[in-house]
Amino acid sequence: MYGESHNLDIYLEFVTNQITELLSNYGPIAGIWLDGIAVPLSRPDKIHLFKTDKLYDRIHELQKQTLFPTSNNF
């Protein structure tokens, strides 16, 4: 999962762009669930790589009411 052949920044940019599209073009969204988020959350030494705080901020910049559960916030 954390191999050198993966570019996590490209993936995170893709995810952020997709969530931005959903929250900007499809009306009120109650919650965002990232399937598989438990994997990075289970690695406290690696969680910072997934920039969940930045994604949380982007989600609430677009729609304040949208829930985005992580271990740091809900």
Contacts in CASP RR format, 6 or more apart in sequence:
PFRMAT RR
TARGET T0000
AUTHOR 0000-0000-0000
METHOD contacts of the structure
MODEL  1
MYGESHNLDIYLEFVTNQITELLSNYGPIAGIWLDGIAVPLSRPDKIHLF
KTDKLYDRIHELQKQTLFPTSNNF
1 39 0 8 1.000
2 8 0 8 1.000
2 46 0 8 1.000
2 49 0 8 1.000
8 49 0 8 1.000
8 50 0 8 1.000
12 50 0 8 1.000
12 51 0 8 1.000
12 55 0 8 1.000
15 34 0 8 1.000
15 55 0 8 1.000
16 54 0 8 1.000
16 55 0 8 1.000
16 58 0 8 1.000
19 32 0 8 1.000
19 55 0 8 1.000
19 58 0 8 1.000
19 59 0 8 1.000
20 58 0 8 1.000
20 62 0 8 1.000
22 29 0 8 1.000
22 32 0 8 1.000
23 29 0 8 1.000
23 59 0 8 1.000
23 62 0 8 1.000
23 63 0 8 1.000
23 66 0 8 1.000
24 62 0 8 1.000
28 63 0 8 1.000
28 65 0 8 1.000
29 63 0 8 1.000
29 66 0 8 1.000
30 65 0 8 1.000
30 66 0 8 1.000
30 67 0 8 1.000
31 66 0 8 1.000
31 67 0 8 1.000
31 68 0 8 1.000
32 59 0 8 1.000
32 66 0 8 1.000
32 67 0 8 1.000
32 68 0 8 1.000
33 69 0 8 1.000
37 50 0 8 1.000
37 52 0 8 1.000
37 70 0 8 1.000
40 46 0 8 1.000
40 47 0 8 1.000
40 49 0 8 1.000
40 50 0 8 1.000
40 52 0 8 1.000
41 47 0 8 1.000
41 70 0 8 1.000
41 71 0 8 1.000
47 71 0 8 1.000
52 70 0 8 1.000
52 72 0 8 1.000
53 72 0 8 1.000
55 68 0 8 1.000
56 68 0 8 1.000
56 70 0 8 1.000
56 72 0 8 1.000
56 73 0 8 1.000
59 66 0 8 1.000
59 68 0 8 1.000
60 66 0 8 1.000
60 68 0 8 1.000
67 74 0 8 1.000
END
